């Protein structure tokens, strides 16, 4: 089964990410670098949260049914 991947730039400030802990945010909407829209569960970013929030470029891997497989920070 092959995978698909999207490269996205994420800039979520600390205060905005705190909505996850308050239970008011569960999904991130973003655009890939090639202009495709993508929606994914915010919890996949958990390991990349620091004191400033979540910032950087990421590659999100999906299977052929568009189910999340993995994420990696690339910039």
Secondary structure, DSSP 8 states (H G I E B T S, - for coil): --EEEEEEEEEEEHHHHHHHHHTS--EEEEEBTTS-EEEEEGGGGGGG-BTTEEEEEEEEEEETT--EEEEEE--
